[in-house]
Structure formats: C-alpha cells, structure tokens
C-alpha cells in the first residue's frame, strides 16, 4: 500500500511590494507600510549603516 504524502495548505497569494530603490519585488506584501527593500538592497543598506569603527 503506497501512502501519499499530505500536501500542506498553500498560503494565499498576495502581491509583493516593489523595492523603493531598484523596483524589484520584495519579500513583503503590498499592505506593509513604510520603506521596503528587496533582499539585495536591504543587505546593501545594512552595510552602509553598520558601524565601521
């Protein structure tokens, strides 16, 4: 007897917000308020604001 794996319920599809710097899709839904960055721009912003001391 072959058991079929249970499928996880799919999350509802929502539109993703665009990055305010480059326009690529972010990991955040459009309903998020404030400035959102794509993973690349988010990493670059963190590098710019990190303490270099």
N, C-alpha and C positions, 0 to 999 in steps of 0.2 A: 504494500500500500504506500503510495507516494503522497506525502503531505505537502501541500502548497504553503509557502510562507505567507504570513499575513502581511498585507500591504498597509503601511502607515497612512493615515488620512492626510491628504495633501493640504498644505496651507493655502488659504485663499490668495489668489494672485492679485497683487496691488502694484500700481505704477510706482516706480522708483524716482526719487528726486534727482535732478541733474546737479552735478558739481558746479559750484559757483565760480570756480577758476577755469576749468577746462571743458565743462559741458558733458563729461562722461557720466553714465549712471552711477549712483552711489549705492550704498547698502541700506539706505534709509528710505522709507515710504514718503510720498509727496506730502503727507499730512504732518511731517516733522517741521517744527518751526525753527527758524534761525538759519545760520550759515551751515551748509553741508558740503563736505568734500568727498571725492572718490577716494578709495584706499591709497592711491599713489600720492595725490595732493595732500591728503591727511598726514601721511608719513613725512612728506617734504615740509609741511607746516610745522610738525613736531620737531624736525631737525633745526629749523630756523629759530624756533623759540626756546630750544633747550639751552641750559646753562653751559657755557663753553669754558668755565673757569676751572 
